Amino acid sequence: MAWPTNTDIATRLGRSLITAEQSQADLLLAQAIAAIADACGLDDDWADELDPIPAALAGLVIEVVARTMAVPLGVRSQQEQLGQYSHTESYPDQLAGGLQLTDAEERRARRIVFGSNTASAQAESIITDLFATDDTAS
């Protein structure tokens, strides 16, 4: 599986993207992948080297980008009314600042990448992270 494209975003949103939205989706896709790498403590090259890409990780990228495109930048709430009909949407403050991962999405990304919510892939690396071990000491 490959990283999602703006076609995947259009499918998730249930409509075609206009040209400006296609460019926006491409940029947001790159930002979402970088945000996930950062949340997992990985470098930028990690995304290019990942093969295959787990479907759950690709799905997380799609959801983050679709949400970001649906929430206007800097808007905390919006309301519209047509006669008797009214519609109100409120967004958490943390999502009003553009593309960001929620705390739950960060935990989910780590779980997908490492198989757990820890920052390390293997038990040995957790021990190394917690305790400075020096194999050369006698």
N, C-alpha and C positions, 0 to 999 in steps of 0.2 A: 504494500500500500504506500502511496506517496502522500506528501503533505497536502492538505486541502488547497483548493484554488478558489478564485472568485466565482466560478461556476457552482462549486459546493455551497458557497454563501448564498447565491441566488436561489438555489434549491431549498436551502434552509429557510430563507425568508419567504419563499413561495411566490417569487416574482422575478422578472428579469431586472438586471441592474443597468442603469444608464451608464454612459461612458465614464462620467466623473465618479460614479459609485464603484465602477470596476477598478479604477486606479486607487480609490480609497480602500477598497477591500484588499487589494494587493499589499498596500502599505500596512494595513491592520493585521493581515495574516503574518507578515514578517515580525511585527511588534508582538503579537500573541505568542509566537514561537520563542522569541527572545525573552518574553516575560516568564514563560514556563521554564526555560533553561535557567534563568536567574533564580526562580523560586526553588529549583532543584540544586542550585549551587554549581551549575555546569557552565562551560564557556560557549561562545558563539559557534565554534566549530562542531559542537556536539550535534546540533540539528542537521548539519550537512552530512555527518557520518552515520546517523541513525538509519539502519536498514535491517529489517523492515520497520516501518513506523506503526506502532500499536494502534489499532482502530479506536480504542478509547482515548488515546492522546490526540488523534486527528479530530475526533468528535469534540473534545474539550476545546481545541482551537476554533472549530466552527462555532460552538456556542458562545465563546468569548467575543469573537468578531461580530456575530449576528447581534448579540446584545449591545455591543458598542455602537453599531450602526443604527440600532433602534432607539438608543438613548442620546438625544441631542447633547452636544458637549456643553457642560456647565449647567444643565437644566436639572433641577431637583424635582419639579413637578410640572405637569401641564394639564390644562383643562379645556374642553370644547363643549359647546352647547348649540344644538339646533332644535329650536322649539322645545318640546317636552324632553327630548333626548339630551342627556349630558354624559360626558365621559371624562374621568379624571385618572391620571397616572402619576404615581409618585415613585421616585428612585432613591435608593439609599445614597447618602452624601458621598460615600466612597466610590460609587459608580458614576457620579456626575462629573468626574475629572477626566474622562476619556477611557482608554483601554487600561484596565487594571484587573488583576485576578482577585477574587474574593478570598478570604481565608480558607473557605471550604475548597475552592478550586486549587489553591496552592497545595493543600493536603492531598487532594485527588491526584494532582500532577506527580507529587512525590511517590504516592502509592503506585501509580502506573509505571513510573520510571524505575523505581527501586524495589517495588514489591511490598513496601511498607511506608509509613509516614516518617521514617528516619531520614537523615540526610546522607546516609551511606548505603551502598549497595550490598555489602556483605558484613557479617558479624566481625570479621577481622578488621575491617576498616573502621567500624564503630569503636572497637577497642583502641585502635591507633589514634582515632580522633579524640578519645577521652584521656588516654594516658600516653605521654611522650615516651615511646619505647625506643631504645637504641640497641640494635642487635650487635653493634661492634663492641659494646662494653662487656668486660669479663667479670 
